């Protein structure tokens, strides 16, 4: 029987192995944090409650007057900051911002403004949907952000 004690084995020192293990754990933790951060969005509030709950209180009417004038009447009790207009033709859609020039449309107020409701290829859309946007405050920060209420959209 032979003894293999004279084999020249080399390996990592325990210090280097420990440092590499700690680096591996830190890299994995950073990757998990960045991945999970995509699931956690900024919480935007209005009237000290989540802005999604305030969207349920929005009530407005939108009417096309003539070919290119849009009249919007705020019938709810929440001021509306702006609107996103979604133009749909076939399987494609485009979104345009509709800013009426003021700080917001207050409850009971009506606004008329000229708009261009054409697709990028200058054709008329099959459907037009208008989504209201509110301005809310970002929780924990001294900042305001617009929030589009996609559940409160209306087709015209």
Buried (B, 14 or more C-beta within 10 A) or exposed (E): EEEEEEEEEEEEEEEEEEEEEEEEEEEEEEEEEEEEEEEEEEBBBBEEEBBBEBBEBBBBEBEEEEEEEBBBBBEBEBBBBBBBBBBBBEEEBBEBEBEBEEEBBEBEBEBEEEBEBBBEEEEEBEEBBBBBBBBBBEEEEEEEEBBBBBEBBBEB
